[in-house]
Amino acid sequence: MYNKFLYFIRNRVAKKASYLCPGMERNPHFLFSKKPLAGAREGLQDGLIPFTGILLITGILVGIFALFLHLGNGMTPVVPPHLDDGEAVDPSPTRLAFMCVAFAAAFLFGYLACKKGREGRMLPAFWLGYTGGTLLWQSTGECAWHFSIVADDYLMCFPHIEGASALILVVVTTILLVYCYRRNAFDWGVWVFVLSFVGNWFGHFVLIGTYPLVSSLMEEQTWYKCAGLVLGLATIAAALVLNYHAARSRQARLCCCLMLYFGIGILVTGVSGI
């Protein structure tokens, strides 16, 4: 009798929450629940195999970006070249064109990801969300900061969000993400979009933006290798453990796959010193 009562209460709460927040069952806040753990097959199918699709999408987007940069070689810069956070900018016209197109396309993919997620099509929403989040990173993290205009002072300044000057942005973004996660703020497709952007951003920041904190202790390349090795392996291990011992839904395993990708990215980028 007591168990039936608890079952009734849980169902009523779930129905009420679904009414107040449509699509909550697709929110990562509900992914690590008390459902039975999936078997090794599901862990492989949802938590590891999609990694190849992530690599394929990334390769295509990076290739398109590289093509735009190549076409801009020798063109007159849009703004006078200068240093930003110690790095030389490359404000070519083709980089500007890519930034504008990628920024608009990012939110189009984000909208489509949200739509597919609301329809219950989790895997298409995942691919669309990842593509949109990566395009948003390319347009902001890889392009925008190249177009700061220098006069006596900055007239227009796009922050170098992977550098040390973006520390406060990282802290604020992390707090907002935790709040949105706990408040079930986004649908599944939007979460993938947001996590793809933030994963790319934080993956760069933990290598580049944290170096000034240890610059008096070691050389830059040494820090990249140490941080890449430690943080990359830790992220990979966390992704595998969560995938097989905590993830109890397809969405959770896809999130673990995304974490695995970023962990490998941090490892490879840091150790190779790119």
Secondary structure, DSSP 8 states (H G I E B T S, - for coil): -HHHHHHHHHHHHHHHHHHHSTTGGGSGGGTSSSS----HHHHHHHHTTHHHHHHHHHHHHHHHHHHHHHHTTTS--SS---EETTEE----HHHHHHHHHHHHHHHHHHHHHHHHHHTT-HHHHHHHHHHHHHHHHHHHTTTGGGG-EESSSEEE----TTSGGGHHHHHHHHHHHHHHHHTT-S-HHHHHHHHHHHHHHHHHHHHHTTHHHHTTTS-HHHHHHHHHHHHHHHHHHHHHHHHHHT--SHHHHHHHHHHHHHHHHHHHHHHHT-
